[in-house]
Amino acid sequence: MKLRSILITGGAGFIGTNFLRYILGREKEILVLVVDNLSTGRLENLAPFINSPNVRFFYADLTRDEKLLEFLFQRYLPEVVVHFAAEAHVDESIFNPLIASANFLMTNLLLEKARQYKVSKFIQVSTDEVYGPIFEGFADESHPLNPSSPYSASKAGCDLLCLAYFKTYGVPAIITRSTNNYGPYLDVRRLISRHITNALLDFPLPLWDGGGQARDWLFVEDHCSALHLLIEKGEPGEIYNISAGNLLTNFEVAETILRLIPESKSRIIFRGSRPAHDIRYALDSSKIKQLGWEPKVSFEEGLRLTVEWFRENYDWWRVIKEKVEKELYSKLGR
Ligand SMILES: NC(=O)c1ccc[n+]([C@@H]2O[C@H](COP(=O)([O-])OP(=O)(O)OC[C@H]3O[C@@H](n4cnc5c(N)ncnc54)[C@H](O)[C@@H]3O)[C@@H](O)[C@H]2O)c1
């Protein structure tokens, strides 16, 4: 399918901005509409496209700017919606749980427009966290929902709403549940980017709960290729897990980062306990692999590329690093 137009919500954020670059590199005649309220997203992520005839940026709050959405759908009739926009920080949701409702509201509003304007695919970018902790084995798409934090509960709610829109109105919604992503443009509040930037500044690398929590890390470009494939081949009403099989503890990740930044004087330090800190997430992604998707970037290689990106983009992260660290210390004491 040759894509003519696509709406990317949250396109100024981490995964959205990577997906924007990915899709522009592969669909030459596409028109990409980006909607973002720049809450965690960064305008500078979109700066290279400011004069691009292929990209239009709309500053809007998806929880309430219905008029803007109406204008956008009426004027451009996007064929496909890829919905990244969310209050996507677990810690933020623990300290301000009311943000969970924002995720539901914006998904609801977008689904309404998708229904009204008959989009051909609606991709709901969800997370493995909706399954809650997977103590052993691997969760496939039929695993029960058991979210632990307000963030993951809100994502589970959004997923169910998408399925309801599919069943009730035939909106061709597809739900993707990926594991933790890392790569360029990763917000410095996240584990990997926080540790890389701390190591580059010789700050300590703090770990919660002994650092024994296991996550399956996915290089963001591999996530983008999975989403692209699902736009073409995904079955409406279906859920697809996306993971690369890089199951590592947070301690192992911190150690690898220190190995990749040998000049750093940083050390790993242990902090107390974080609420709703799931011990392990692990997915079975054979369903999407049957469609032909495979991750291409190994963890070592992806992490090396990410460290390189942070080394080369000092100005991008340095401006917000101090503010973020102060916030984290005041909220979490870490
Ligand atoms: N980062 C991960 O490891 C990961 C893993 C699985 C799934 N996801 C999902 O992927 C999506 C993107 O996550 P991310 O890590 O890029 O987060 P992010 O915070 O970098 O991006 C979210 C974007 O949404 C925008 N946004 C938030 N509220 C909005 C609103 N009301 N109106 C308009 N825009 C709004 C933000 O400004 C930001 O640009 C989320 O839905 C998240 O649940 C992320």
The ligand as an SDF file (V2000), in Angstrom:
LIG
                    3D

 44 48  0  0  0  0  0  0  0  0999 V2000
    9.0970    4.7620   25.5470 N   0  0  0  0  0  0  0  0  0  0  0  0
    8.8220    3.4750   25.5910 C   0  0  0  0  0  0  0  0  0  0  0  0
    9.6790    2.6610   25.9570 O   0  0  0  0  0  0  0  0  0  0  0  0
    7.4580    2.9600   25.1860 C   0  0  0  0  0  0  0  0  0  0  0  0
    7.2450    1.5840   25.1450 C   0  0  0  0  0  0  0  0  0  0  0  0
    6.0000    1.1070   24.7340 C   0  0  0  0  0  0  0  0  0  0  0  0
    5.0090    1.9970   24.3770 C   0  0  0  0  0  0  0  0  0  0  0  0
    5.2310    3.3340   24.4470 N   0  0  0  0  0  0  0  0  0  0  0  0
    4.1470    4.2370   24.0380 C   0  0  0  0  0  0  0  0  0  0  0  0
    4.6250    5.0140   22.9530 O   0  0  0  0  0  0  0  0  0  0  0  0
    4.0340    6.3090   22.9680 C   0  0  0  0  0  0  0  0  0  0  0  0
    5.1150    7.3750   22.8810 C   0  0  0  0  0  0  0  0  0  0  0  0
    5.9690    7.2570   24.0240 O   0  0  0  0  0  0  0  0  0  0  0  0
    7.3030    8.0980   24.1490 P   0  0  0  0  0  0  0  0  0  0  0  0
    8.2430    7.2980   24.9490 O   0  0  0  0  0  0  0  0  0  0  0  0
    7.7200    8.5970   22.8200 O   0  0  0  0  0  0  0  0  0  0  0  0
    6.8030    9.3030   25.0580 O   0  0  0  0  0  0  0  0  0  0  0  0
    7.0300   10.8560   24.9170 P   0  0  0  0  0  0  0  0  0  0  0  0
    6.5780   11.4550   26.1960 O   0  0  0  0  0  0  0  0  0  0  0  0
    8.4100   11.1470   24.4350 O   0  0  0  0  0  0  0  0  0  0  0  0
    6.0220   11.2340   23.7440 O   0  0  0  0  0  0  0  0  0  0  0  0
    4.6630   11.5030   23.9580 C   0  0  0  0  0  0  0  0  0  0  0  0
    4.2800   12.7020   23.0940 C   0  0  0  0  0  0  0  0  0  0  0  0
    2.8960   12.9840   23.2620 O   0  0  0  0  0  0  0  0  0  0  0  0
    2.7280   14.3890   23.4290 C   0  0  0  0  0  0  0  0  0  0  0  0
    1.4950   14.6050   24.1860 N   0  0  0  0  0  0  0  0  0  0  0  0
    1.2440   14.2510   25.4870 C   0  0  0  0  0  0  0  0  0  0  0  0
    0.0240   14.6580   25.8470 N   0  0  0  0  0  0  0  0  0  0  0  0
   -0.5320   15.2550   24.7460 C   0  0  0  0  0  0  0  0  0  0  0  0
   -1.7750   15.9130   24.4990 C   0  0  0  0  0  0  0  0  0  0  0  0
   -2.7160   16.0230   25.4580 N   0  0  0  0  0  0  0  0  0  0  0  0
   -1.9940   16.4430   23.2720 N   0  0  0  0  0  0  0  0  0  0  0  0
   -1.0350   16.3620   22.3010 C   0  0  0  0  0  0  0  0  0  0  0  0
    0.1450   15.7670   22.4750 N   0  0  0  0  0  0  0  0  0  0  0  0
    0.4030   15.2280   23.6900 C   0  0  0  0  0  0  0  0  0  0  0  0
    3.9890   14.8280   24.1810 C   0  0  0  0  0  0  0  0  0  0  0  0
    4.2520   16.2050   24.0660 O   0  0  0  0  0  0  0  0  0  0  0  0
    5.0410   13.9670   23.4960 C   0  0  0  0  0  0  0  0  0  0  0  0
    5.5560   14.5950   22.3440 O   0  0  0  0  0  0  0  0  0  0  0  0
    3.1920    6.3750   24.2410 C   0  0  0  0  0  0  0  0  0  0  0  0
    1.8530    6.1680   23.9040 O   0  0  0  0  0  0  0  0  0  0  0  0
    3.7200    5.2320   25.1030 C   0  0  0  0  0  0  0  0  0  0  0  0
    2.7130    4.7100   25.9180 O   0  0  0  0  0  0  0  0  0  0  0  0
    6.4320    3.8390   24.8390 C   0  0  0  0  0  0  0  0  0  0  0  0
  1  2  1  0
  2  3  2  0
  2  4  1  0
  4  5  1  0
  4 44  2  0
  5  6  2  0
  6  7  1  0
  7  8  2  0
  8  9  1  0
  8 44  1  0
  9 10  1  0
  9 42  1  0
 10 11  1  0
 11 12  1  0
 11 40  1  0
 12 13  1  0
 13 14  1  0
 14 15  2  0
 14 16  1  0
 14 17  1  0
 17 18  1  0
 18 19  2  0
 18 20  1  0
 18 21  1  0
 21 22  1  0
 22 23  1  0
 23 24  1  0
 23 38  1  0
 24 25  1  0
 25 26  1  0
 25 36  1  0
 26 27  1  0
 26 35  1  0
 27 28  2  0
 28 29  1  0
 29 30  1  0
 29 35  2  0
 30 31  1  0
 30 32  2  0
 32 33  1  0
 33 34  2  0
 34 35  1  0
 36 37  1  0
 36 38  1  0
 38 39  1  0
 40 41  1  0
 40 42  1  0
 42 43  1  0
M  CHG  2   8   1  16  -1
M  END
$$$$
